[in-house]
Structures are given as structure tokens and as C-alpha cells.
Amino acid sequence: MGLLDGKVALITGAARGIGKAIALKFASEGADIAFTDIQINDVAEETLAEIMNKFECKLWDYFSIICNFLSIATLGPIFPSPKSKSKIK
């Protein structure tokens, strides 16, 4: 039994580097892995294959959408501010 049996871990940047090391460690502890990176390319495919060959876990791979969060502030609020009409007393 692993520390993460029955859990799903969402790991960003899991194709290489620290993200890959985390994905491998979490999979070794029994977690299923939801895998994201800015590029699902040959490097990402190799990491997916490595995890699948070493561990029995479910894998999902997702392309991450790159966003410049600094520019979001200039857009203003995405959702209107809620109107507080709470009936909780």
C-alpha cells in the first residue's frame, strides 16, 4: 500500500524536471496522475511511457494553456460582483 493509494494528483509541468520527479514519486506511492505541460511533445510522451512502464496507475495528459496573468488585471472583473441578498441570519 502506498501513501497515495486511491488519490489523483494533478501535476503541472510533469514532462520534465521537478514536475517529472514529482509525477514519478506520486505514482510510486500509488496515485493516479493527471499530467499537464505547456507542450505534449516527445519529451512528454517519454515521461508518460516511463510512468506507465514502471507503475500501475491511471494517466491523463493535458495540454496547458499559457496565460499572462499580469494582463488579466487590465480586463477588469470576469464575473459581475455578487449582489448580497443573503437570507442567512
SULJOJO-V896603 format. One record per residue. N is the residue number from 1. SS is DSSP state (H for helix, E for strand, C for the rest). PHI is phi in whole degrees, -180 to 180 (none if undefined). Layout:
N:SS:PHI
N:SS:PHI
This chain:
1:C:none
2:C:-98
3:C:-62
4:C:-113
5:C:-54
6:C:81
7:C:-104
8:E:-116
9:E:-108
10:E:-95
11:E:-119
12:E:-88
13:C:68
14:C:-82
15:C:-73
16:C:-154
17:H:63
18:H:-63
19:H:-59
20:H:-64
21:H:-61
22:H:-66
23:H:-60
24:H:-64
25:H:-66
26:H:-63
27:H:-63
28:H:-66
29:C:-93
30:C:100
31:C:-76
32:E:-82
33:E:-118
34:E:-101
35:E:-112
36:E:-125
37:E:-162
38:C:-75
39:C:-138
40:C:-97
41:C:-122
42:H:-60
43:H:-63
44:H:-63
45:H:-63
46:H:-65
47:H:-65
48:H:-59
49:H:-63
50:H:-62
51:H:-65
52:H:-65
53:H:-75
54:H:-92
55:C:-132
56:C:-97
57:C:-149
58:C:-84
59:E:-131
60:E:-128
61:E:-118
62:E:-132
63:E:-81
64:C:-88
65:C:-84
66:C:-82
67:C:-139
68:C:-93
69:H:-70
70:H:-67
71:H:-82
72:H:-64
73:H:-59
74:H:-78
75:H:-80
76:C:86
77:C:-66
78:C:-79
79:C:-113
80:C:-65
81:C:-63
82:C:-68
83:C:-92
84:C:-80
85:C:-130
86:C:-66
87:C:-100
88:C:-77
89:C:-113
